C-alpha cells in the first residue's frame, strides 16, 4: 500500500517521465470536472434509476474512472503545493470534532437501507 504522499510523488515522476509537464491548473480543473462527470454517469446508470446506454454495454469501468479522478486531483495538489496527506488528516480531524455524534442522531440514516 502506498500513502497519499507516495502517490503524489509517483504522479509527479509519471508527469516528468511521460507527460512532459503538468497541464495548467485551469485545464486540470476542467479535466477533473469531466472525470467526475464520467463517474456520475456510471453511478447513475449502475446504482440509480437511469437506464444504461446501449453503447456503454460492458464499457464502463467505475474503478478506472475513480482512478482518473484521483490522478487529476493529485496533479492539482502537486501543482498548488498541497500536501494531500496532511490536508486529508487535518480534514478528518475537523470532521471528527464537528460531526462526532451528528450522524448518529440522524434518524433518517438509521431508518434507511444503505444506498437508498
Buried (B, 14 or more C-beta within 10 A) or exposed (E): EEEBEEBBBEBBEEBEEEEEEBBEEEEBEEBBEEBBEBBEBBBEBEEEEEEBEEEEEEEBEEEEBBEBBBBBBBBBBBBEEBBBBEEEEEEEEEEEEEEEEEEEEEEEEEEEEEEE
